[in-house]
Amino acid sequence: MVTPGYDQDPASGVADYTTHQDQAQFEADKRAVYKHPLFPLLALLFERCEQATQSSDNSTSESFNMDIQAFVQHQERDRKPFLINDPEIDGL
């Protein structure tokens, strides 16, 4: 008869705890990136790049510039910051 919990490698509990900690840190980092003030602009530019690669229309860099200018004006009008006080996240 095997006692519950003792049929496993004792180190696996440590690995499970470490994996859980890593996953929790990953989720916290992901939330920090998503909450960054420039994330909406990054998402928009990625979306526009994806659309440009899937379409035969010639998207010009001017349309990208217009999107960036509109975003900057919106941020300034709403007095929203462009950076946060986290150099690691800002540097991404």
C-alpha positions in Angstrom: 0.0 0.0 0.0 1.3 3.4 -0.9 0.7 6.4 1.3 -0.9 9.2 -0.7 1.6 11.7 -1.9 4.6 9.5 -1.2 4.5 7.6 -4.5 5.9 10.7 -6.3 9.3 12.1 -6.6 9.8 14.7 -3.7 11.5 17.1 -6.1 8.3 17.2 -8.3 6.6 19.3 -5.7 9.3 21.9 -5.8 9.1 21.9 -9.6 5.4 22.3 -9.5 5.8 25.3 -7.1 8.5 26.8 -9.3 6.3 26.3 -12.4 3.4 28.0 -10.6 5.6 30.9 -9.6 7.0 31.3 -13.1 3.5 31.2 -14.5 2.3 33.8 -12.0 5.2 36.1 -12.8 4.6 35.6 -16.6 1.0 36.7 -16.1 2.0 39.7 -14.0 4.5 40.7 -16.7 1.9 40.3 -19.4 -0.6 42.5 -17.6 2.1 45.2 -17.2 2.8 45.2 -20.9 -0.9 45.3 -21.8 -1.5 48.2 -19.4 1.4 50.3 -20.8 0.2 53.5 -22.4 1.9 52.7 -25.7 0.4 49.2 -26.0 -2.7 50.3 -28.0 -0.4 52.0 -30.6 1.8 48.9 -30.8 -1.3 46.7 -31.3 -2.6 49.0 -34.0 0.7 49.0 -35.9 0.9 45.2 -35.7 -2.6 45.0 -37.0 -1.9 47.4 -39.9 1.2 45.4 -40.8 -0.7 42.2 -40.8 -3.4 43.8 -43.0 -0.7 45.1 -45.4 0.8 41.7 -45.8 -2.6 40.1 -46.5 -3.7 42.6 -49.0 -2.7 43.6 -52.5 -3.4 47.3 -51.6 -0.3 49.4 -51.3 -0.4 50.8 -47.8 1.9 53.8 -47.6 4.1 54.8 -44.7 2.0 58.0 -44.7 -1.0 56.1 -43.4 1.1 54.7 -40.6 2.4 58.2 -39.8 -1.2 59.4 -39.7 -2.1 56.6 -37.2 0.9 57.5 -35.0 0.0 61.2 -35.1 -3.6 60.6 -34.2 -2.5 58.4 -31.3 -0.1 61.0 -30.0 -2.7 63.8 -30.3 -5.2 61.6 -28.4 -2.7 60.9 -25.6 -1.8 64.6 -25.4 -5.4 65.7 -25.4 -6.3 63.3 -22.6 -3.1 64.2 -20.8 -2.1 60.5 -20.7 1.6 59.6 -20.2 3.6 57.9 -22.9 5.8 56.1 -20.4 5.4 54.6 -16.9 7.9 54.5 -14.0 9.2 51.1 -15.0 12.3 51.3 -17.2 12.2 47.6 -18.0 8.6 47.8 -19.4 9.2 51.2 -21.0 12.3 49.8 -22.8 10.3 47.1 -24.5 
